[in-house]
Each structure stands twice: as C-alpha cells, then as structure tokens.
Amino acid sequence: MRILMQTPAAVLCQGEFTLAFAVTERLKAAGVVVLAASSDRVIETEADENGGTRKVSVFRFTRFRKY
C-alpha cells in the first residue's frame, strides 16, 4: 500500500464507507494511527424576500477521533 511506504505517524481516512473501512483496517493492522474528523452542524434559518425561509448548514470542525 502506497500510504505505508510514506511511514505516516497518523492518517486521516474518510469517504466512501466500504473503502474507508478497508483502508482503516489495513492501516491499523500495520500499527498506524487512523483518524476521522468530527464536526458540529449548525443550522441557521433565514427569511427570504418572498416570505419563505432558507436553511443554511454550517459545519464547524471540532476534533479528530481515533478509529
């Protein structure tokens, strides 16, 4: 695996679930710390000029979590 050739101290692994699972398992088996980013979703509701509402989701990074 090309990732292991870089001898990383840690790897952020996210994305398509089955691929991320497979990559995470291989990295952990090789002793690499594997992380996922966590965020809080803040939903802001705004009134538009037509009397309707518009929701805006803002994602704010909170921390890394270890697999």
CHARMM-style PDB file with segment names, atoms N, HN, CA, C and O in Angstrom:
ATOM      1  N   MET     1       0.854  -1.168   0.000  1.00  0.00      PROA
ATOM      2  CA  MET     1       0.000   0.000   0.000  1.00  0.00      PROA
ATOM      3  C   MET     1       0.900   1.232   0.000  1.00  0.00      PROA
ATOM      4  O   MET     1       1.831   1.330   0.800  1.00  0.00      PROA
ATOM      5  N   ARG     2       0.622   2.154  -0.887  1.00  0.00      PROA
ATOM      6  HN  ARG     2      -0.134   2.075  -1.537  1.00  0.00      PROA
ATOM      7  CA  ARG     2       1.468   3.346  -1.031  1.00  0.00      PROA
ATOM      8  C   ARG     2       1.471   4.218   0.220  1.00  0.00      PROA
ATOM      9  O   ARG     2       2.463   4.890   0.501  1.00  0.00      PROA
ATOM     10  N   ILE     3       0.393   4.216   0.960  1.00  0.00      PROA
ATOM     11  HN  ILE     3      -0.413   3.670   0.732  1.00  0.00      PROA
ATOM     12  CA  ILE     3       0.343   5.007   2.194  1.00  0.00      PROA
ATOM     13  C   ILE     3       1.413   4.528   3.169  1.00  0.00      PROA
ATOM     14  O   ILE     3       2.114   5.340   3.774  1.00  0.00      PROA
ATOM     15  N   LEU     4       1.538   3.228   3.320  1.00  0.00      PROA
ATOM     16  HN  LEU     4       0.969   2.569   2.828  1.00  0.00      PROA
ATOM     17  CA  LEU     4       2.506   2.672   4.273  1.00  0.00      PROA
ATOM     18  C   LEU     4       3.944   2.960   3.875  1.00  0.00      PROA
ATOM     19  O   LEU     4       4.819   3.026   4.739  1.00  0.00      PROA
ATOM     20  N   MET     5       4.206   3.133   2.588  1.00  0.00      PROA
ATOM     21  HN  MET     5       3.496   3.079   1.886  1.00  0.00      PROA
ATOM     22  CA  MET     5       5.557   3.455   2.120  1.00  0.00      PROA
ATOM     23  C   MET     5       6.008   4.826   2.616  1.00  0.00      PROA
ATOM     24  O   MET     5       7.206   5.104   2.664  1.00  0.00      PROA
ATOM     25  N   GLN     6       5.059   5.680   2.985  1.00  0.00      PROA
ATOM     26  HN  GLN     6       4.086   5.454   2.946  1.00  0.00      PROA
ATOM     27  CA  GLN     6       5.382   7.019   3.490  1.00  0.00      PROA
ATOM     28  C   GLN     6       5.690   7.017   4.986  1.00  0.00      PROA
ATOM     29  O   GLN     6       6.073   8.051   5.534  1.00  0.00      PROA
ATOM     30  N   THR     7       5.531   5.888   5.647  1.00  0.00      PROA
ATOM     31  HN  THR     7       5.220   5.048   5.201  1.00  0.00      PROA
ATOM     32  CA  THR     7       5.693   5.721   7.100  1.00  0.00      PROA
ATOM     33  C   THR     7       5.010   6.852   7.896  1.00  0.00      PROA
ATOM     34  O   THR     7       5.674   7.589   8.625  1.00  0.00      PROA
ATOM     35  N   PRO     8       3.691   6.980   7.752  1.00  0.00      PROA
ATOM     36  CA  PRO     8       2.994   8.079   8.431  1.00  0.00      PROA
ATOM     37  C   PRO     8       2.856   7.838   9.931  1.00  0.00      PROA
ATOM     38  O   PRO     8       2.761   6.697  10.382  1.00  0.00      PROA
ATOM     39  N   ALA     9       2.845   8.917  10.687  1.00  0.00      PROA
ATOM     40  HN  ALA     9       2.922   9.844  10.320  1.00  0.00      PROA
ATOM     41  CA  ALA     9       2.565   8.831  12.120  1.00  0.00      PROA
ATOM     42  C   ALA     9       1.068   8.650  12.338  1.00  0.00      PROA
ATOM     43  O   ALA     9       0.647   7.991  13.288  1.00  0.00      PROA
ATOM     44  N   ALA    10       0.264   9.244  11.447  1.00  0.00      PROA
ATOM     45  HN  ALA    10       0.606   9.779  10.675  1.00  0.00      PROA
ATOM     46  CA  ALA    10      -1.198   9.132  11.516  1.00  0.00      PROA
ATOM     47  C   ALA    10      -1.760   9.409  10.132  1.00  0.00      PROA
ATOM     48  O   ALA    10      -1.126  10.063   9.304  1.00  0.00      PROA
ATOM     49  N   VAL    11      -2.971   8.894   9.898  1.00  0.00      PROA
ATOM     50  HN  VAL    11      -3.486   8.363  10.571  1.00  0.00      PROA
ATOM     51  CA  VAL    11      -3.645   9.087   8.618  1.00  0.00      PROA
ATOM     52  C   VAL    11      -5.094   9.475   8.874  1.00  0.00      PROA
ATOM     53  O   VAL    11      -5.779   8.849   9.682  1.00  0.00      PROA
ATOM     54  N   LEU    12      -5.560  10.512   8.181  1.00  0.00      PROA
ATOM     55  HN  LEU    12      -5.004  11.022   7.524  1.00  0.00      PROA
ATOM     56  CA  LEU    12      -6.968  10.890   8.197  1.00  0.00      PROA
ATOM     57  C   LEU    12      -7.654  10.088   7.101  1.00  0.00      PROA
ATOM     58  O   LEU    12      -7.290  10.207   5.931  1.00  0.00      PROA
ATOM     59  N   CYS    13      -8.640   9.272   7.461  1.00  0.00      PROA
ATOM     60  HN  CYS    13      -8.935   9.175   8.411  1.00  0.00      PROA
ATOM     61  CA  CYS    13      -9.301   8.408   6.488  1.00  0.00      PROA
ATOM     62  C   CYS    13     -10.809   8.635   6.555  1.00  0.00      PROA
ATOM     63  O   CYS    13     -11.447   8.355   7.570  1.00  0.00      PROA
ATOM     64  N   GLN    14     -11.364   9.145   5.464  1.00  0.00      PROA
ATOM     65  HN  GLN    14     -10.845   9.373   4.640  1.00  0.00      PROA
ATOM     66  CA  GLN    14     -12.792   9.415   5.374  1.00  0.00      PROA
ATOM     67  C   GLN    14     -13.233   9.180   3.941  1.00  0.00      PROA
ATOM     68  O   GLN    14     -12.405   9.079   3.036  1.00  0.00      PROA
ATOM     69  N   GLY    15     -14.528   9.096   3.741  1.00  0.00      PROA
ATOM     70  HN  GLY    15     -15.200   9.178   4.476  1.00  0.00      PROA
ATOM     71  CA  GLY    15     -15.050   8.974   2.388  1.00  0.00      PROA
ATOM     72  C   GLY    15     -16.009   7.820   2.256  1.00  0.00      PROA
ATOM     73  O   GLY    15     -16.752   7.506   3.185  1.00  0.00      PROA
ATOM     74  N   GLU    16     -15.992   7.190   1.104  1.00  0.00      PROA
ATOM     75  HN  GLU    16     -15.388   7.445   0.349  1.00  0.00      PROA
ATOM     76  CA  GLU    16     -16.901   6.080   0.808  1.00  0.00      PROA
ATOM     77  C   GLU    16     -16.700   5.002   1.861  1.00  0.00      PROA
ATOM     78  O   GLU    16     -15.571   4.590   2.128  1.00  0.00      PROA
ATOM     79  N   PHE    17     -17.787   4.550   2.455  1.00  0.00      PROA
ATOM     80  HN  PHE    17     -18.704   4.885   2.238  1.00  0.00      PROA
ATOM     81  CA  PHE    17     -17.736   3.730   3.660  1.00  0.00      PROA
ATOM     82  C   PHE    17     -16.946   2.436   3.516  1.00  0.00      PROA
ATOM     83  O   PHE    17     -16.091   2.146   4.353  1.00  0.00      PROA
ATOM     84  N   THR    18     -17.211   1.656   2.479  1.00  0.00      PROA
ATOM     85  HN  THR    18     -17.906   1.892   1.800  1.00  0.00      PROA
ATOM     86  CA  THR    18     -16.544   0.353   2.394  1.00  0.00      PROA
ATOM     87  C   THR    18     -15.058   0.514   2.101  1.00  0.00      PROA
ATOM     88  O   THR    18     -14.243  -0.254   2.614  1.00  0.00      PROA
ATOM     89  N   LEU    19     -14.693   1.495   1.289  1.00  0.00      PROA
ATOM     90  HN  LEU    19     -15.354   2.119   0.872  1.00  0.00      PROA
ATOM     91  CA  LEU    19     -13.276   1.737   1.020  1.00  0.00      PROA
ATOM     92  C   LEU    19     -12.575   2.258   2.271  1.00  0.00      PROA
ATOM     93  O   LEU    19     -11.482   1.800   2.605  1.00  0.00      PROA
ATOM     94  N   ALA    20     -13.194   3.212   2.965  1.00  0.00      PROA
ATOM     95  HN  ALA    20     -14.082   3.584   2.694  1.00  0.00      PROA
ATOM     96  CA  ALA    20     -12.598   3.755   4.192  1.00  0.00      PROA
ATOM     97  C   ALA    20     -12.422   2.657   5.239  1.00  0.00      PROA
ATOM     98  O   ALA    20     -11.420   2.636   5.953  1.00  0.00      PROA
ATOM     99  N   PHE    21     -13.384   1.755   5.333  1.00  0.00      PROA
ATOM    100  HN  PHE    21     -14.199   1.773   4.753  1.00  0.00      PROA
ATOM    101  CA  PHE    21     -13.278   0.644   6.285  1.00  0.00      PROA
ATOM    102  C   PHE    21     -12.096  -0.246   5.938  1.00  0.00      PROA
ATOM    103  O   PHE    21     -11.307  -0.598   6.815  1.00  0.00      PROA
ATOM    104  N   ALA    22     -11.964  -0.610   4.675  1.00  0.00      PROA
ATOM    105  HN  ALA    22     -12.605  -0.324   3.963  1.00  0.00      PROA
ATOM    106  CA  ALA    22     -10.874  -1.495   4.249  1.00  0.00      PROA
ATOM    107  C   ALA    22      -9.513  -0.832   4.480  1.00  0.00      PROA
ATOM    108  O   ALA    22      -8.590  -1.469   4.988  1.00  0.00      PROA
ATOM    109  N   VAL    23      -9.392   0.423   4.112  1.00  0.00      PROA
ATOM    110  HN  VAL    23     -10.142   0.940   3.700  1.00  0.00      PROA
ATOM    111  CA  VAL    23      -8.120   1.143   4.296  1.00  0.00      PROA
ATOM    112  C   VAL    23      -7.802   1.279   5.775  1.00  0.00      PROA
ATOM    113  O   VAL    23      -6.663   1.067   6.190  1.00  0.00      PROA
ATOM    114  N   THR    24      -8.812   1.633   6.577  1.00  0.00      PROA
ATOM    115  HN  THR    24      -9.737   1.805   6.240  1.00  0.00      PROA
ATOM    116  CA  THR    24      -8.616   1.791   8.016  1.00  0.00      PROA
ATOM    117  C   THR    24      -8.136   0.498   8.659  1.00  0.00      PROA
ATOM    118  O   THR    24      -7.213   0.514   9.473  1.00  0.00      PROA
ATOM    119  N   GLU    25      -8.752  -0.613   8.301  1.00  0.00      PROA
ATOM    120  HN  GLU    25      -9.502  -0.625   7.639  1.00  0.00      PROA
ATOM    121  CA  GLU    25      -8.365  -1.898   8.875  1.00  0.00      PROA
ATOM    122  C   GLU    25      -6.923  -2.265   8.517  1.00  0.00      PROA
ATOM    123  O   GLU    25      -6.182  -2.759   9.367  1.00  0.00      PROA
ATOM    124  N   ARG    26      -6.528  -2.029   7.282  1.00  0.00      PROA
ATOM    125  HN  ARG    26      -7.130  -1.627   6.592  1.00  0.00      PROA
ATOM    126  CA  ARG    26      -5.146  -2.342   6.880  1.00  0.00      PROA
ATOM    127  C   ARG    26      -4.138  -1.453   7.586  1.00  0.00      PROA
ATOM    128  O   ARG    26      -3.083  -1.922   8.014  1.00  0.00      PROA
ATOM    129  N   LEU    27      -4.457  -0.175   7.707  1.00  0.00      PROA
ATOM    130  HN  LEU    27      -5.314   0.206   7.359  1.00  0.00      PROA
ATOM    131  CA  LEU    27      -3.547   0.747   8.388  1.00  0.00      PROA
ATOM    132  C   LEU    27      -3.422   0.403   9.866  1.00  0.00      PROA
ATOM    133  O   LEU    27      -2.315   0.390  10.406  1.00  0.00      PROA
ATOM    134  N   LYS    28      -4.533   0.127  10.520  1.00  0.00      PROA
ATOM    135  HN  LYS    28      -5.431   0.137  10.082  1.00  0.00      PROA
ATOM    136  CA  LYS    28      -4.488  -0.239  11.936  1.00  0.00      PROA
ATOM    137  C   LYS    28      -3.688  -1.522  12.150  1.00  0.00      PROA
ATOM    138  O   LYS    28      -2.940  -1.636  13.122  1.00  0.00      PROA
ATOM    139  N   ALA    29      -3.844  -2.482  11.248  1.00  0.00      PROA
ATOM    140  HN  ALA    29      -4.451  -2.390  10.459  1.00  0.00      PROA
ATOM    141  CA  ALA    29      -3.093  -3.738  11.360  1.00  0.00      PROA
ATOM    142  C   ALA    29      -1.591  -3.500  11.233  1.00  0.00      PROA
ATOM    143  O   ALA    29      -0.784  -4.265  11.760  1.00  0.00      PROA
ATOM    144  N   ALA    30      -1.226  -2.428  10.527  1.00  0.00      PROA
ATOM    145  HN  ALA    30      -1.882  -1.806  10.099  1.00  0.00      PROA
ATOM    146  CA  ALA    30       0.186  -2.087  10.360  1.00  0.00      PROA
ATOM    147  C   ALA    30       0.685  -1.171  11.479  1.00  0.00      PROA
ATOM    148  O   ALA    30       1.838  -0.742  11.457  1.00  0.00      PROA
ATOM    149  N   GLY    31      -0.172  -0.869  12.453  1.00  0.00      PROA
ATOM    150  HN  GLY    31      -1.109  -1.217  12.471  1.00  0.00      PROA
ATOM    151  CA  GLY    31       0.241  -0.054  13.589  1.00  0.00      PROA
ATOM    152  C   GLY    31       0.138   1.443  13.373  1.00  0.00      PROA
ATOM    153  O   GLY    31       0.702   2.216  14.148  1.00  0.00      PROA
ATOM    154  N   VAL    32      -0.573   1.868  12.335  1.00  0.00      PROA
ATOM    155  HN  VAL    32      -1.031   1.240  11.707  1.00  0.00      PROA
ATOM    156  CA  VAL    32      -0.719   3.301  12.048  1.00  0.00      PROA
ATOM    157  C   VAL    32      -1.962   3.823  12.769  1.00  0.00      PROA
ATOM    158  O   VAL    32      -3.004   3.168  12.778  1.00  0.00      PROA
ATOM    159  N   VAL    33      -1.842   4.994  13.366  1.00  0.00      PROA
ATOM    160  HN  VAL    33      -0.995   5.525  13.359  1.00  0.00      PROA
ATOM    161  CA  VAL    33      -2.985   5.662  13.989  1.00  0.00      PROA
ATOM    162  C   VAL    33      -3.869   6.200  12.866  1.00  0.00      PROA
ATOM    163  O   VAL    33      -3.395   6.921  11.988  1.00  0.00      PROA
ATOM    164  N   VAL    34      -5.157   5.848  12.898  1.00  0.00      PROA
ATOM    165  HN  VAL    34      -5.542   5.262  13.612  1.00  0.00      PROA
ATOM    166  CA  VAL    34      -6.088   6.292  11.863  1.00  0.00      PROA
ATOM    167  C   VAL    34      -7.128   7.187  12.513  1.00  0.00      PROA
ATOM    168  O   VAL    34      -7.691   6.849  13.555  1.00  0.00      PROA
ATOM    169  N   LEU    35      -7.379   8.339  11.886  1.00  0.00      PROA
ATOM    170  HN  LEU    35      -6.922   8.613  11.041  1.00  0.00      PROA
ATOM    171  CA  LEU    35      -8.251   9.356  12.458  1.00  0.00      PROA
ATOM    172  C   LEU    35      -9.411   9.704  11.521  1.00  0.00      PROA
ATOM    173  O   LEU    35      -9.321   9.547  10.304  1.00  0.00      PROA
ATOM    174  N   ALA    36     -10.491  10.176  12.123  1.00  0.00      PROA
ATOM    175  HN  ALA    36     -10.564  10.303  13.112  1.00  0.00      PROA
ATOM    176  CA  ALA    36     -11.616  10.749  11.386  1.00  0.00      PROA
ATOM    177  C   ALA    36     -11.856  12.139  11.960  1.00  0.00      PROA
ATOM    178  O   ALA    36     -11.671  12.359  13.157  1.00  0.00      PROA
ATOM    179  N   ALA    37     -12.261  13.062  11.126  1.00  0.00      PROA
ATOM    180  HN  ALA    37     -12.412  12.883  10.153  1.00  0.00      PROA
ATOM    181  CA  ALA    37     -12.562  14.417  11.582  1.00  0.00      PROA
ATOM    182  C   ALA    37     -14.012  14.477  12.056  1.00  0.00      PROA
ATOM    183  O   ALA    37     -14.902  13.895  11.436  1.00  0.00      PROA
ATOM    184  N   SER    38     -14.239  15.179  13.153  1.00  0.00      PROA
ATOM    185  HN  SER    38     -13.516  15.652  13.657  1.00  0.00      PROA
ATOM    186  CA  SER    38     -15.590  15.376  13.686  1.00  0.00      PROA
ATOM    187  C   SER    38     -15.953  16.844  13.556  1.00  0.00      PROA
ATOM    188  O   SER    38     -15.101  17.726  13.663  1.00  0.00      PROA
ATOM    189  N   SER    39     -17.234  17.088  13.324  1.00  0.00      PROA
ATOM    190  HN  SER    39     -17.926  16.371  13.238  1.00  0.00      PROA
ATOM    191  CA  SER    39     -17.693  18.468  13.211  1.00  0.00      PROA
ATOM    192  C   SER    39     -19.075  18.597  13.824  1.00  0.00      PROA
ATOM    193  O   SER    39     -19.803  17.615  13.969  1.00  0.00      PROA
ATOM    194  N   ASP    40     -19.416  19.809  14.175  1.00  0.00      PROA
ATOM    195  HN  ASP    40     -18.824  20.606  14.057  1.00  0.00      PROA
ATOM    196  CA  ASP    40     -20.762  20.142  14.622  1.00  0.00      PROA
ATOM    197  C   ASP    40     -21.488  20.793  13.452  1.00  0.00      PROA
ATOM    198  O   ASP    40     -20.919  21.626  12.747  1.00  0.00      PROA
ATOM    199  N   ARG    41     -22.742  20.411  13.250  1.00  0.00      PROA
ATOM    200  HN  ARG    41     -23.204  19.734  13.823  1.00  0.00      PROA
ATOM    201  CA  ARG    41     -23.536  21.058  12.210  1.00  0.00      PROA
ATOM    202  C   ARG    41     -24.410  22.099  12.871  1.00  0.00      PROA
ATOM    203  O   ARG    41     -25.197  21.789  13.765  1.00  0.00      PROA
ATOM    204  N   VAL    42     -24.269  23.331  12.428  1.00  0.00      PROA
ATOM    205  HN  VAL    42     -23.630  23.583  11.702  1.00  0.00      PROA
ATOM    206  CA  VAL    42     -25.072  24.436  12.930  1.00  0.00      PROA
ATOM    207  C   VAL    42     -26.003  24.851  11.795  1.00  0.00      PROA
ATOM    208  O   VAL    42     -25.550  25.197  10.704  1.00  0.00      PROA
ATOM    209  N   ILE    43     -27.297  24.814  12.059  1.00  0.00      PROA
ATOM    210  HN  ILE    43     -27.665  24.533  12.946  1.00  0.00      PROA
ATOM    211  CA  ILE    43     -28.273  25.187  11.039  1.00  0.00      PROA
ATOM    212  C   ILE    43     -28.792  26.582  11.341  1.00  0.00      PROA
ATOM    213  O   ILE    43     -29.313  26.853  12.423  1.00  0.00      PROA
ATOM    214  N   GLU    44     -28.639  27.451  10.367  1.00  0.00      PROA
ATOM    215  HN  GLU    44     -28.216  27.231   9.488  1.00  0.00      PROA
ATOM    216  CA  GLU    44     -29.128  28.820  10.501  1.00  0.00      PROA
ATOM    217  C   GLU    44     -30.317  28.986   9.559  1.00  0.00      PROA
ATOM    218  O   GLU    44     -30.234  28.635   8.382  1.00  0.00      PROA
ATOM    219  N   THR    45     -31.410  29.515  10.070  1.00  0.00      PROA
ATOM    220  HN  THR    45     -31.478  29.800  11.026  1.00  0.00      PROA
ATOM    221  CA  THR    45     -32.606  29.739   9.266  1.00  0.00      PROA
ATOM    222  C   THR    45     -32.733  31.226   8.995  1.00  0.00      PROA
ATOM    223  O   THR    45     -32.663  32.048   9.910  1.00  0.00      PROA
ATOM    224  N   GLU    46     -32.920  31.559   7.731  1.00  0.00      PROA
ATOM    225  HN  GLU    46     -32.977  30.892   6.988  1.00  0.00      PROA
ATOM    226  CA  GLU    46     -33.030  32.955   7.328  1.00  0.00      PROA
ATOM    227  C   GLU    46     -34.337  33.152   6.575  1.00  0.00      PROA
ATOM    228  O   GLU    46     -34.771  32.262   5.843  1.00  0.00      PROA
ATOM    229  N   ALA    47     -34.971  34.316   6.746  1.00  0.00      PROA
ATOM    230  HN  ALA    47     -34.619  35.039   7.340  1.00  0.00      PROA
ATOM    231  CA  ALA    47     -36.165  34.659   5.977  1.00  0.00      PROA
ATOM    232  C   ALA    47     -35.712  35.265   4.655  1.00  0.00      PROA
ATOM    233  O   ALA    47     -34.796  36.087   4.620  1.00  0.00      PROA
ATOM    234  N   ASP    48     -36.366  34.848   3.559  1.00  0.00      PROA
ATOM    235  HN  ASP    48     -37.109  34.180   3.587  1.00  0.00      PROA
ATOM    236  CA  ASP    48     -36.029  35.457   2.273  1.00  0.00      PROA
ATOM    237  C   ASP    48     -37.033  36.558   1.932  1.00  0.00      PROA
ATOM    238  O   ASP    48     -37.998  36.780   2.663  1.00  0.00      PROA
ATOM    239  N   GLU    49     -36.795  37.236   0.827  1.00  0.00      PROA
ATOM    240  HN  GLU    49     -36.011  37.056   0.233  1.00  0.00      PROA
ATOM    241  CA  GLU    49     -37.609  38.394   0.465  1.00  0.00      PROA
ATOM    242  C   GLU    49     -39.041  38.026   0.062  1.00  0.00      PROA
ATOM    243  O   GLU    49     -39.896  38.909   0.003  1.00  0.00      PROA
ATOM    244  N   ASN    50     -39.322  36.763  -0.213  1.00  0.00      PROA
ATOM    245  HN  ASN    50     -38.627  36.045  -0.165  1.00  0.00      PROA
ATOM    246  CA  ASN    50     -40.664  36.316  -0.605  1.00  0.00      PROA
ATOM    247  C   ASN    50     -41.471  35.771   0.571  1.00  0.00      PROA
ATOM    248  O   ASN    50     -42.564  35.241   0.369  1.00  0.00      PROA
ATOM    249  N   GLY    51     -40.962  35.889   1.779  1.00  0.00      PROA
ATOM    250  HN  GLY    51     -40.075  36.320   1.943  1.00  0.00      PROA
ATOM    251  CA  GLY    51     -41.669  35.398   2.948  1.00  0.00      PROA
ATOM    252  C   GLY    51     -41.379  33.949   3.272  1.00  0.00      PROA
ATOM    253  O   GLY    51     -41.923  33.403   4.233  1.00  0.00      PROA
ATOM    254  N   GLY    52     -40.543  33.333   2.494  1.00  0.00      PROA
ATOM    255  HN  GLY    52     -40.101  33.776   1.714  1.00  0.00      PROA
ATOM    256  CA  GLY    52     -40.155  31.950   2.748  1.00  0.00      PROA
ATOM    257  C   GLY    52     -38.960  31.886   3.679  1.00  0.00      PROA
ATOM    258  O   GLY    52     -38.473  32.909   4.160  1.00  0.00      PROA
ATOM    259  N   THR    53     -38.505  30.696   3.920  1.00  0.00      PROA
ATOM    260  HN  THR    53     -38.900  29.865   3.529  1.00  0.00      PROA
ATOM    261  CA  THR    53     -37.332  30.531   4.761  1.00  0.00      PROA
ATOM    262  C   THR    53     -36.256  29.771   3.997  1.00  0.00      PROA
ATOM    263  O   THR    53     -36.537  29.006   3.074  1.00  0.00      PROA
ATOM    264  N   ARG    54     -35.059  30.001   4.398  1.00  0.00      PROA
ATOM    265  HN  ARG    54     -34.831  30.622   5.148  1.00  0.00      PROA
ATOM    266  CA  ARG    54     -33.902  29.344   3.803  1.00  0.00      PROA
ATOM    267  C   ARG    54     -33.041  28.813   4.929  1.00  0.00      PROA
ATOM    268  O   ARG    54     -32.693  29.552   5.850  1.00  0.00      PROA
ATOM    269  N   LYS    55     -32.690  27.521   4.862  1.00  0.00      PROA
ATOM    270  HN  LYS    55     -32.973  26.921   4.114  1.00  0.00      PROA
ATOM    271  CA  LYS    55     -31.828  26.930   5.885  1.00  0.00      PROA
ATOM    272  C   LYS    55     -30.414  26.813   5.334  1.00  0.00      PROA
ATOM    273  O   LYS    55     -30.197  26.367   4.207  1.00  0.00      PROA
ATOM    274  N   VAL    56     -29.476  27.220   6.148  1.00  0.00      PROA
ATOM    275  HN  VAL    56     -29.653  27.583   7.063  1.00  0.00      PROA
ATOM    276  CA  VAL    56     -28.064  27.132   5.782  1.00  0.00      PROA
ATOM    277  C   VAL    56     -27.373  26.268   6.831  1.00  0.00      PROA
ATOM    278  O   VAL    56     -27.432  26.561   8.025  1.00  0.00      PROA
ATOM    279  N   SER    57     -26.718  25.203   6.377  1.00  0.00      PROA
ATOM    280  HN  SER    57     -26.669  24.965   5.407  1.00  0.00      PROA
ATOM    281  CA  SER    57     -25.968  24.340   7.290  1.00  0.00      PROA
ATOM    282  C   SER    57     -24.504  24.729   7.258  1.00  0.00      PROA
ATOM    283  O   SER    57     -23.897  24.825   6.191  1.00  0.00      PROA
ATOM    284  N   VAL    58     -23.947  24.948   8.423  1.00  0.00      PROA
ATOM    285  HN  VAL    58     -24.440  24.869   9.290  1.00  0.00      PROA
ATOM    286  CA  VAL    58     -22.532  25.278   8.565  1.00  0.00      PROA
ATOM    287  C   VAL    58     -21.892  24.177   9.400  1.00  0.00      PROA
ATOM    288  O   VAL    58     -22.365  23.863  10.492  1.00  0.00      PROA
ATOM    289  N   PHE    59     -20.820  23.593   8.887  1.00  0.00      PROA
ATOM    290  HN  PHE    59     -20.435  23.848   8.000  1.00  0.00      PROA
ATOM    291  CA  PHE    59     -20.113  22.543   9.606  1.00  0.00      PROA
ATOM    292  C   PHE    59     -18.844  23.143  10.203  1.00  0.00      PROA
ATOM    293  O   PHE    59     -18.025  23.728   9.495  1.00  0.00      PROA
ATOM    294  N   ARG    60     -18.697  22.987  11.510  1.00  0.00      PROA
ATOM    295  HN  ARG    60     -19.363  22.512  12.086  1.00  0.00      PROA
ATOM    296  CA  ARG    60     -17.530  23.524  12.214  1.00  0.00      PROA
ATOM    297  C   ARG    60     -16.719  22.375  12.782  1.00  0.00      PROA
ATOM    298  O   ARG    60     -17.228  21.561  13.553  1.00  0.00      PROA
ATOM    299  N   PHE    61     -15.456  22.314  12.396  1.00  0.00      PROA
ATOM    300  HN  PHE    61     -15.042  22.975  11.770  1.00  0.00      PROA
ATOM    301  CA  PHE    61     -14.558  21.275  12.877  1.00  0.00      PROA
ATOM    302  C   PHE    61     -14.486  21.343  14.394  1.00  0.00      PROA
ATOM    303  O   PHE    61     -14.379  22.423  14.974  1.00  0.00      PROA
ATOM    304  N   THR    62     -14.545  20.160  15.041  1.00  0.00      PROA
ATOM    305  HN  THR    62     -14.632  19.282  14.570  1.00  0.00      PROA
ATOM    306  CA  THR    62     -14.421  20.115  16.497  1.00  0.00      PROA
ATOM    307  C   THR    62     -13.169  19.376  16.945  1.00  0.00      PROA
ATOM    308  O   THR    62     -12.446  19.849  17.822  1.00  0.00      PROA
ATOM    309  N   ARG    63     -12.906  18.203  16.337  1.00  0.00      PROA
ATOM    310  HN  ARG    63     -13.492  17.820  15.624  1.00  0.00      PROA
ATOM    311  CA  ARG    63     -11.733  17.452  16.773  1.00  0.00      PROA
ATOM    312  C   ARG    63     -11.499  16.268  15.837  1.00  0.00      PROA
ATOM    313  O   ARG    63     -12.317  15.968  14.967  1.00  0.00      PROA
ATOM    314  N   PHE    64     -10.373  15.611  16.039  1.00  0.00      PROA
ATOM    315  HN  PHE    64      -9.709  15.854  16.746  1.00  0.00      PROA
ATOM    316  CA  PHE    64     -10.099  14.345  15.377  1.00  0.00      PROA
ATOM    317  C   PHE    64     -10.464  13.221  16.326  1.00  0.00      PROA
ATOM    318  O   PHE    64     -10.245  13.324  17.533  1.00  0.00      PROA
ATOM    319  N   ARG    65     -11.020  12.143  15.783  1.00  0.00      PROA
ATOM    320  HN  ARG    65     -11.197  12.059  14.802  1.00  0.00      PROA
ATOM    321  CA  ARG    65     -11.325  10.962  16.590  1.00  0.00      PROA
ATOM    322  C   ARG    65     -10.525   9.790  16.049  1.00  0.00      PROA
ATOM    323  O   ARG    65     -10.397   9.605  14.839  1.00  0.00      PROA
ATOM    324  N   LYS    66      -9.993   9.008  16.970  1.00  0.00      PROA
ATOM    325  HN  LYS    66     -10.098   9.159  17.953  1.00  0.00      PROA
ATOM    326  CA  LYS    66      -9.203   7.841  16.602  1.00  0.00      PROA
ATOM    327  C   LYS    66     -10.118   6.652  16.341  1.00  0.00      PROA
ATOM    328  O   LYS    66     -11.039   6.395  17.117  1.00  0.00      PROA
ATOM    329  N   TYR    67      -9.873   5.928  15.255  1.00  0.00      PROA
ATOM    330  HN  TYR    67      -9.125   6.137  14.625  1.00  0.00      PROA
ATOM    331  CA  TYR    67     -10.633   4.708  14.976  1.00  0.00      PROA
ATOM    332  C   TYR    67     -10.217   3.631  15.955  1.00  0.00      PROA
ATOM    333  OT1 TYR    67     -10.734   2.515  15.902  1.00  0.00      PROA
TER     334      TYR     67
END
